[in-house]
Amino acid sequence: MSEKDLSYKEAYSRLEQIQRLIEDNQLDVDDLNERLKEVSVLLKICKDKLFLADGETQKILEEIK
């Protein structure tokens, strides 16, 4: 599964995993750099999905008015 195919829940869960690794100092500098790149992609996935859900919600609310 590519990162683009992740659900919001999967992307958020991976972000939490990376956060724990960072907080527990389990990453060396090279690994930290790679994880930060991954975080950037995951944050974009989550943001895009939230904006899409917000737009759909607004559309539904407008239709019921």
Secondary structure, DSSP 8 states (H G I E B T S, - for coil): --GGG--HHHHHHHHHHHHHHHHTT---HHHHHHHHHHHHHHHHHHHHHHHHHHHHHHHHHHHH-
